[in-house]
Amino acid sequence: MYTLIDSLLPQFPISITDACSCMDVSRSGYYDWVARNRLPHQIDPLEMQLKDEIHQIAIEFPKYGYRRITKELHRRGFQANSKRILELMRVDNLLCIKKTFVPVTTNSNHNHRVYPNMARDMEVTGINQLWVADITYIQLPKEFIYLAVIIDVGSRRCIGWDLDRTIDTQLTLNALYKALDCRAGQNLDDLVHHSDQGVQYASNAYIECLEEHDIQISMSRRGNPYDNAFCESFIKTLKYEEVYLSDYRTSD
């Protein structure tokens, strides 16, 4: 089948996807067959250059998936869509293996008050208008540690953070204290603090601290990470650009 597909492609205006579909075979199987059976002079040199660059990026950034590798290729002057990069990475077995165990950082099963989402329709034009907060985990060789961050959306800056082995209210409070210290003396009128509905952010101690500073409280809808997409994006970038590349061994 693969030989027939290979002979038909130069003669007819049909894509590899359509040809494989007609023959009821997979594209990845076809590309694997091509890699194993074509002679060196039959291999497209531009494709080989692209594959070499993918390998270099995969070695340099071992935790990158195909989407981030596609963006890195674009930065390096290579033009290729993400689907094509996914196919090449699958054939060369370069796809990252996802971890099966993920610690839970958000517990919304509590009896504390839940606040409406005020951040969804906000138009942020400056600093101290919208702070977004979240918690994530960081996997070390022998343990998990937890990171709480607060981002000022207006400046795109992390203004408060705390790192600990325990995921509790004190973790988030410490990050909030640092954010308040960072912006001490500045005008915090009309400031909105946005988070998920986790028990750490809904706790009495955390809410009292926000109310003491006249900060308005906003929370995402339950189970909807898109309501706090800015903070989610920051955390993802932090992990891929710093944590995974630095090979941290301990939390110290």
WOFENLIN-V641622 format. One record per residue. N is the residue number from 0. SS is DSSP state (~ for helix, > for strand, _ for the rest). Layout:
# WOFENLIN-V641622
{{N SS} {N SS}}
This chain:
# WOFENLIN-V641622
{{0 _} {1 ~} {2 ~} {3 ~} {4 ~} {5 ~} {6 ~} {7 ~} {8 ~} {9 _} {10 _} {11 _} {12 _} {13 _} {14 _} {15 ~} {16 ~} {17 ~} {18 ~} {19 ~} {20 ~} {21 ~} {22 _} {23 _} {24 _} {25 _} {26 ~} {27 ~} {28 ~} {29 ~} {30 ~} {31 ~} {32 ~} {33 ~} {34 ~} {35 ~} {36 ~} {37 _} {38 _} {39 ~} {40 ~} {41 ~} {42 _} {43 _} {44 ~} {45 ~} {46 ~} {47 ~} {48 ~} {49 ~} {50 ~} {51 ~} {52 ~} {53 ~} {54 ~} {55 ~} {56 ~} {57 ~} {58 ~} {59 ~} {60 _} {61 _} {62 _} {63 _} {64 _} {65 ~} {66 ~} {67 ~} {68 ~} {69 ~} {70 ~} {71 ~} {72 ~} {73 ~} {74 ~} {75 _} {76 _} {77 _} {78 _} {79 _} {80 _} {81 ~} {82 ~} {83 ~} {84 ~} {85 ~} {86 ~} {87 ~} {88 ~} {89 ~} {90 ~} {91 _} {92 _} {93 _} {94 _} {95 _} {96 _} {97 _} {98 _} {99 _} {100 _} {101 _} {102 _} {103 _} {104 _} {105 _} {106 _} {107 _} {108 _} {109 _} {110 _} {111 _} {112 _} {113 _} {114 _} {115 _} {116 _} {117 _} {118 _} {119 _} {120 _} {121 _} {122 _} {123 _} {124 _} {125 _} {126 _} {127 _} {128 _} {129 >} {130 >} {131 >} {132 >} {133 >} {134 >} {135 >} {136 >} {137 >} {138 >} {139 _} {140 _} {141 _} {142 _} {143 >} {144 >} {145 >} {146 >} {147 >} {148 >} {149 >} {150 >} {151 >} {152 _} {153 _} {154 _} {155 _} {156 >} {157 >} {158 >} {159 >} {160 >} {161 >} {162 >} {163 >} {164 _} {165 _} {166 _} {167 _} {168 ~} {169 ~} {170 ~} {171 ~} {172 ~} {173 ~} {174 ~} {175 ~} {176 ~} {177 ~} {178 ~} {179 ~} {180 ~} {181 ~} {182 _} {183 _} {184 _} {185 _} {186 _} {187 _} {188 _} {189 _} {190 _} {191 >} {192 >} {193 >} {194 >} {195 _} {196 _} {197 _} {198 ~} {199 ~} {200 ~} {201 ~} {202 _} {203 ~} {204 ~} {205 ~} {206 ~} {207 ~} {208 ~} {209 ~} {210 ~} {211 ~} {212 _} {213 _} {214 _} {215 >} {216 >} {217 >} {218 >} {219 _} {220 _} {221 _} {222 _} {223 _} {224 ~} {225 ~} {226 ~} {227 ~} {228 ~} {229 ~} {230 ~} {231 ~} {232 ~} {233 ~} {234 ~} {235 ~} {236 ~} {237 ~} {238 ~} {239 ~} {240 ~} {241 ~} {242 ~} {243 ~} {244 ~} {245 ~} {246 _} {247 _} {248 _} {249 _} {250 _} {251 _}}
